[in-house]
């Protein structure tokens, strides 16, 4: 009997809707919002970052093909949370609030994200 590959789901420091800055690669320095997350591959899709052109063949006879531009995934280790108020990228810390909730906080600015 064959063993099935076990899927390891990584904990991610970013969530959908977070504002992030790219810290490495061809789009280094760009800031955008996280549109989608793939936890299995530990990748994120950031708005306006890693834009590629995709050539689409015609599906029906008489229809013309298209050239689409869309965002492709970036590894989560290549993005850092970004403070729009103070215009600075920062690591994330987990802290407890006064009412006992566990929240994410930016280390440099002390800004609470959740």
C-alpha positions in Angstrom: 0.0 0.0 0.0 1.3 3.5 -0.9 1.6 6.3 1.5 -0.1 9.5 0.6 2.0 12.7 0.7 1.1 14.6 3.8 0.2 18.2 3.1 2.0 20.6 5.4 0.1 23.9 5.9 2.4 26.7 6.8 1.4 29.5 9.3 1.6 32.7 7.4 2.5 36.1 8.8 0.2 37.9 6.3 -3.6 37.6 5.8 -5.9 38.6 2.9 -6.4 42.3 2.9 -3.1 43.2 4.5 -0.9 45.9 3.0 2.6 44.6 2.3 5.9 45.7 0.7 8.0 43.4 -1.5 11.5 43.0 -0.1 13.2 41.0 -2.8 13.0 40.2 -6.5 12.3 42.3 -9.5 9.4 44.1 -7.8 11.4 45.1 -4.7 10.0 48.1 -3.0 6.5 47.9 -4.4 3.6 48.2 -2.0 0.2 46.5 -2.5 -2.7 44.7 -0.9 -2.8 41.0 -0.5 -5.6 39.7 -2.8 -5.3 35.9 -2.3 -3.3 33.4 -0.2 -2.1 29.9 -0.9 -1.2 28.4 2.5 -0.1 25.0 1.0 2.5 26.6 -1.2 3.1 29.5 1.2 2.5 32.1 -1.6 0.5 35.3 -1.8 -0.9 37.3 -4.7 -0.3 41.0 -4.2 -2.2 43.7 -6.2 0.1 45.3 -8.8 3.1 43.0 -8.1 4.6 40.3 -10.3 2.5 41.1 -13.3 2.9 38.7 -16.2 1.3 38.5 -19.7 -0.6 35.3 -20.5 -1.5 34.4 -24.1 -4.9 32.7 -24.3 -5.9 30.7 -27.3 -9.3 31.1 -28.9 -11.9 28.7 -27.4 -14.4 28.7 -30.3 -14.1 28.9 -34.0 -14.2 32.5 -35.3 -13.1 33.9 -31.9 -9.8 35.7 -31.6 -7.1 35.0 -29.0 -6.2 37.4 -26.2 -3.2 38.6 -24.3 -4.1 39.0 -20.6 -2.0 40.7 -17.9 -2.5 39.4 -14.4 -0.8 39.1 -11.0 1.1 35.9 -10.3 2.0 34.5 -6.8 5.0 35.6 -4.8 6.5 33.6 -1.9 5.3 34.9 1.5 8.9 35.2 2.7 9.5 37.9 0.1 6.9 40.3 1.5 6.8 42.3 4.7 3.9 44.0 6.4 3.7 47.7 5.7 2.3 50.6 7.7 0.5 53.1 5.4 0.4 55.8 8.2 4.2 55.9 8.8 5.3 54.5 5.4 7.6 51.9 6.8 7.8 48.1 6.5 8.0 46.0 9.8 8.0 42.5 11.2 5.0 41.2 13.0 4.6 40.5 16.7 1.7 38.8 18.6 0.5 40.6 21.7 -2.5 40.5 24.0 -4.9 43.4 24.3 -6.4 44.6 27.6 -9.5 42.4 27.0 -7.4 39.3 26.4 -7.5 39.0 22.6 -4.4 37.9 20.8 -3.7 40.4 18.0 -1.0 41.1 15.4 1.1 44.2 15.9 3.8 45.9 13.8 7.1 45.8 15.8 8.5 49.2 14.5 5.4 51.3 14.9 3.3 49.5 17.5 0.3 49.6 15.1 -2.3 46.9 15.8 -3.5 45.1 12.6 -6.4 43.0 13.7 
